[in-house]
Amino acid sequence: MSIPTTSSQRQRTCRACAKKFDYPVKGSASTRHHCEECVAIPPDTRKILERLNTRVTQLENQLRRLQAKPPAG
């Protein structure tokens, strides 16, 4: 069940794991760019996860475009 967001809260997507989370939430360790779980990951490791997440997203979008394209022939 989702907690309703106030006007100052926004649904964000974590740059490291792509999980959706509300920000800001009082008492939460989350930041504008990372969910509560990923904030605890060392910064160097988190940066690698961000790059991998970006690349996976690019590949998924590319695959979606290729599947939508009619076969040449």
Protein Blocks (a to p, Z undefined) as FASTA:
>chain_A
ZZdddfkbccdddfklopacddddehiabdfkbcfklmmpcfklmmmmmmmmmmmmmmmm
mmmmmmmpcceZZ
